[in-house]
Amino acid sequence: MDIFSTYGFILIVTAAAVGFLMAWGIGANDVANAMGTSVGSKALTIKQAILIAMIFEFAGAYLAGGEVTSTIRKGIIDSAYFVDAPELLVYGMIASLLSAGIWLAIASYLGWPVSTTHSIVGAIIGFAAVGVSGDAVSWNKVTGIVGSWIITPAISGFIAYLIFQSAQKLIFDTDKPFENAKRYVPFYMGVAGFVMSLVTIQKGLSHVGLNIPTFDGYLIAVAIAVVVGIAGRYAISRIKYDPKSDRKMHYANVEKVFAVLMVVTACCMAFAHGSNDVANAIGPLAAVVSIVSNNGEIAAKSPLVWWILPLGGLGIVMGLALFGHRVIRTIGNGITHLTPSRGFAAELAAACTVVIASGTGLPISTTQTLVGAVLGVGMARGIAALNLGVVRNIVVSWVVTLPAGAGLSIIFFFMIKGIFAA
């Protein structure tokens, strides 16, 4: 292909720049999924949360981001339509990264928690449907994504509601809340250990090449759950408290226990998120590098060049450091008032939903999962506990994400096509 021999280096550099922008957007917007509840419940300060997230997100992205990535994320378009004109796929991937990155920057500035996956998928749909052919898009996959807007928050909200209500009945609404916390919190710790282990195994380690069989994964998770539960029981038994102190003091001690638990779950979520969602930025970038390097040949899987993963990890960290606080505040403080126990219920519910989705193949957004879980915790305290204005803005931003990504992508696709075809 003359275009690849003439403009190959320029195309790769451009793709790297917009891939970095997309990773920056993921850091600015999506990392609130792991840290928003911890900050909102005051388990961590915003500076502590950003520092922890930077370490674990980068570790997840760099160590477990994958050696090979799908050329076309989520199989949303058919590569057969690009065999005779591979340069169109290159232009489209660059346009998609640029449009999704810009949309995420706008949403992050406004404090809207939107889905990075839906941003890039909407962008890919836009350029493929309008720039190539409507038949190039797998529309049934699009239907699944739209359906996930309702299903995902509903599942995580319901699980969060159940976890929160169980904690209220077993611990907070009793005569001796701290005594009951010592009895029941180790079970919550065990469940958290089990779910977080599964999330890390299914969403993180699989990218390293450690493809642990499903049954073995569950056995490892159960073993970790037992160890965490026993360690938790020992740790809580060492906390000194005065049985004669008032209930408010008992509540404060119980919340301290949940606060420690939240920090651990947040670290696991950040690692799993970094390993999984960095593909939204590096997948299209790897596709461009692969097609240009192979002079137009489109492979189903693209091996990653050594510099792509660090670029994605660095982009996520920089986006988080510069803009992450805006979306963290929306999830942590904007939807409903969170305490460590409420935040833990939301985070555990979100992790449970991720595990369910991984097992069933349900297309989910981690953002919508966590927002649904926070809503579930708020609903458990009554509709008055929710800031409905913030909830409305979030729902509108979800609906707008797919068409916004598509619209920008169409414009950029024809601009890039015009520049290189001239």
Long-range contacts (C-beta under 8 A, 24 or more apart in sequence): 1-86, 1-87, 1-295, 1-296, 3-87, 3-420, 4-87, 4-291, 4-292, 4-295, 4-296, 5-295, 7-420, 8-292, 8-293, 11-90, 11-94, 11-288, 11-292, 11-420, 12-288, 12-289, 12-292, 14-94, 15-90, 15-93, 15-94, 15-97, 15-284, 15-285, 15-288, 15-289, 16-285, 16-307, 16-311, 18-94, 18-97, 18-98, 18-101, 18-285, 19-97, 19-281, 19-282, 19-284, 19-285, 19-308, 19-311, 19-312, 19-315, 20-281, 20-311, 20-312, 20-314, 20-315, 21-97, 21-98, 21-101, 21-102, 21-105, 21-315, 22-97, 22-100, 22-101, 22-104, 22-116, 22-120, 22-280, 22-281, 22-284, 22-315, 23-278, 23-281, 23-282, 23-311, 23-312, 23-313, 23-314, 23-315, 23-316, 23-319, 24-101, 24-104, 24-105, 24-315, 24-316, 24-318, 24-319, 24-322, 25-100, 25-101, 25-103, 25-104, 25-105, 25-108, 25-116, 25-119, 25-319, 26-104, 26-116, 26-277, 26-278, 26-280, 26-281, 26-315, 26-316, 26-319, 27-57, 27-315, 27-316, 27-317, 27-318, 27-319, 27-320, 27-321, 27-323, 27-324, 28-104, 28-105, 28-108, 28-319, 28-320, 28-322, 28-323, 28-324, 28-326, 28-327, 29-104, 29-107, 29-108, 29-112, 29-113, 29-114, 29-116, 29-319, 29-323, 29-327, 29-367, 30-116, 30-273, 30-277, 30-366, 30-367, 31-57, 31-270, 31-273, 31-316, 31-319, 31-320, 31-324, 31-327, 31-328, 32-113, 32-324, 32-327, 32-328, 32-330, 32-331, 32-332, 32-367, 32-370, 33-113, 33-269, 33-273, 33-331, 33-350, 33-366, 33-367, 33-369, 33-370, 34-266, 34-267, 34-269, 34-270, 34-273, 35-266, 35-270, 35-324, 35-328, 36-113, 36-327, 36-328, 36-330, 36-331, 36-332, 36-370, 36-374, 37-262, 37-266, 37-331, 37-332, 37-338, 37-343, 37-344, 37-346, 37-347, 37-370, 37-374, 38-262, 38-263, 38-266, 38-332, 38-343, 38-347, 39-328, 39-329, 39-332, 39-333, 40-328, 40-329, 40-331, 40-332, 40-333, 40-338, 40-343, 41-259, 41-262, 41-332, 41-338, 41-339, 41-340, 41-342, 41-343, 41-344, 42-259, 42-340, 43-258, 43-259, 43-260, 43-262, 43-263, 43-266, 43-340, 43-343, 44-262, 44-263, 44-266, 46-325, 46-328, 46-329, 49-266, 49-328, 50-320, 50-321, 50-324, 50-325, 50-328, 52-263, 52-266, 52-267, 52-270, 53-266, 53-270, 53-320, 53-324, 54-317, 54-320, 54-321, 56-267, 56-270, 56-271, 56-274, 57-270, 57-271, 57-273, 57-274, 57-313, 57-316, 57-317, 57-320, 58-274, 58-313, 58-314, 58-316, 58-317, 59-271, 59-274, 60-204, 60-270, 60-271, 60-272, 60-273, 60-274, 60-275, 60-276, 60-278, 61-274, 61-275, 61-278, 61-309, 61-312, 61-313, 61-316, 62-274, 62-309, 62-310, 62-313, 63-208, 63-275, 64-204, 64-205, 64-207, 64-208, 64-271, 64-274, 64-275, 65-207, 65-274, 65-275, 65-278, 65-279, 65-282, 65-309, 65-312, 65-313, 66-207, 66-208, 66-275, 66-279, 66-304, 66-309, 67-207, 67-209, 67-303, 67-304, 68-301, 68-302, 68-303, 68-304, 69-279, 69-282, 69-283, 69-286, 69-301, 69-302, 69-304, 70-279, 70-283, 70-300, 70-301, 70-302, 71-283, 71-286, 71-287, 71-290, 71-298, 71-299, 71-300, 71-301, 71-302, 72-124, 72-283, 72-287, 73-117, 73-120, 73-121, 73-124, 73-279, 73-280, 73-283, 73-284, 74-117, 74-121, 74-141, 74-363, 75-138, 75-141, 76-121, 76-124, 76-125, 76-128, 76-137, 76-138, 76-141, 76-142, 77-124, 77-125, 77-128, 77-136, 77-137, 77-138, 78-135, 78-136, 78-137, 78-138, 79-298, 79-300, 81-128, 81-132, 81-133, 81-135, 81-136, 82-132, 82-136, 82-298, 83-298, 86-291, 86-296, 86-297, 86-298, 87-296, 87-420, 88-131, 88-132, 88-417, 89-287, 89-291, 89-298, 90-287, 90-288, 90-291, 90-292, 91-127, 91-131, 91-413, 91-416, 91-417, 91-420, 92-124, 92-127, 92-128, 92-131, 92-132, 92-409, 92-413, 93-124, 93-284, 93-285, 93-287, 93-288, 94-284, 94-288, 94-412, 94-416, 95-123, 95-127, 95-409, 95-410, 95-412, 95-413, 95-415, 95-416, 96-120, 96-123, 96-124, 96-126, 96-127, 96-284, 96-405, 96-409, 97-123, 97-281, 97-284, 97-285, 98-408, 98-409, 98-412, 99-123, 99-126, 99-405, 99-407, 99-408, 99-409, 99-411, 99-412, 100-280, 100-405, 100-409, 102-408, 103-401, 103-404, 103-405, 103-408, 105-323, 107-327, 107-397, 107-401, 108-319, 108-323, 108-324, 108-326, 108-327, 109-323, 109-326, 110-326, 110-397, 111-326, 111-327, 111-329, 111-330, 111-334, 112-327, 112-330, 112-393, 112-394, 112-397, 113-327, 113-330, 113-331, 113-367, 113-370, 113-371, 113-394, 113-397, 114-367, 114-397, 114-398, 114-401, 115-365, 115-366, 115-367, 115-368, 115-398, 115-401, 116-277, 116-280, 116-367, 117-277, 117-280, 117-365, 118-145, 118-365, 118-398, 118-401, 118-402, 118-405, 119-280, 119-401, 119-404, 119-405, 120-280, 120-281, 120-283, 120-284, 120-405, 121-145, 121-402, 121-405, 122-401, 122-402, 122-403, 122-404, 122-405, 122-406, 122-409, 123-405, 123-406, 123-408, 123-409, 124-284, 124-409, 125-402, 125-405, 125-406, 126-405, 126-406, 126-407, 126-408, 126-409, 126-410, 126-413, 127-409, 127-410, 127-412, 127-413, 129-406, 130-410, 130-413, 131-410, 131-413, 131-414, 131-417, 141-363, 144-363, 145-363, 145-402, 146-402, 148-362, 148-363, 148-364, 148-365, 148-368, 149-368, 149-398, 149-399, 151-362, 152-353, 152-357, 152-362, 152-364, 152-365, 152-368, 152-369, 152-372, 153-368, 153-369, 153-371, 153-372, 153-373, 153-375, 154-372, 155-353, 155-356, 155-369, 155-372, 156-349, 156-350, 156-352, 156-353, 156-369, 156-370, 156-372, 156-373, 156-376, 157-349, 157-372, 157-373, 157-375, 157-376, 157-379, 158-376, 159-348, 159-349, 159-352, 159-353, 159-373, 159-376, 160-345, 160-346, 160-348, 160-349, 160-350, 160-372, 160-373, 160-374, 160-375, 160-376, 160-377, 160-380, 161-376, 161-377, 161-379, 161-380, 163-188, 163-344, 163-345, 163-348, 163-349, 164-341, 164-342, 164-345, 164-376, 164-377, 164-380, 165-380, 167-341, 167-345, 168-380, 171-254, 171-341, 172-251, 172-254, 172-341, 176-243, 176-250, 177-247, 177-250, 177-251, 177-254, 178-241, 178-250, 178-253, 178-254, 179-243, 181-236, 181-253, 181-254, 181-257, 182-233, 182-236, 182-237, 185-232, 185-236, 185-254, 185-257, 185-258, 185-261, 186-229, 186-230, 186-232, 186-233, 186-236, 187-229, 188-261, 188-344, 188-348, 189-228, 189-229, 189-231, 189-232, 189-261, 190-225, 190-226, 190-228, 190-229, 190-232, 191-225, 191-348, 192-228, 192-261, 192-264, 192-265, 192-344, 192-348, 192-351, 193-221, 193-224, 193-225, 193-227, 193-228, 193-229, 194-221, 194-222, 194-224, 194-225, 195-221, 195-348, 195-351, 195-352, 195-355, 196-264, 196-265, 196-268, 196-269, 196-351, 197-221, 197-224, 197-225, 198-355, 198-358, 199-268, 199-269, 199-272, 199-351, 199-354, 199-355, 199-358, 200-268, 200-271, 200-272, 202-355, 202-358, 202-359, 203-272, 203-275, 203-276, 203-354, 203-358, 204-271, 204-272, 204-275, 204-276, 207-275, 207-276, 232-261, 254-341, 255-339, 255-340, 255-341, 256-340, 258-339, 258-340, 258-341, 258-343, 258-344, 259-340, 261-340, 261-344, 262-340, 262-343, 262-344, 262-347, 265-344, 265-347, 265-348, 265-351, 266-347, 268-351, 269-347, 269-350, 269-351, 272-354, 273-366, 274-313, 274-316, 276-366, 277-366, 278-309, 278-312, 278-313, 278-316, 281-312, 281-315, 281-316, 282-308, 282-309, 282-311, 282-312, 285-311, 285-312, 330-390, 330-394, 331-370, 331-371, 331-374, 334-387, 334-390, 335-371, 335-374, 335-375, 335-378, 335-386, 335-387, 335-390, 335-391, 335-394, 336-374, 336-375, 336-377, 336-378, 336-381, 336-385, 336-386, 336-387, 337-385, 338-374, 338-377, 342-377, 343-377, 345-373, 345-376, 345-377, 346-370, 346-373, 346-374, 346-376, 346-377, 347-373, 349-373, 349-376, 368-398
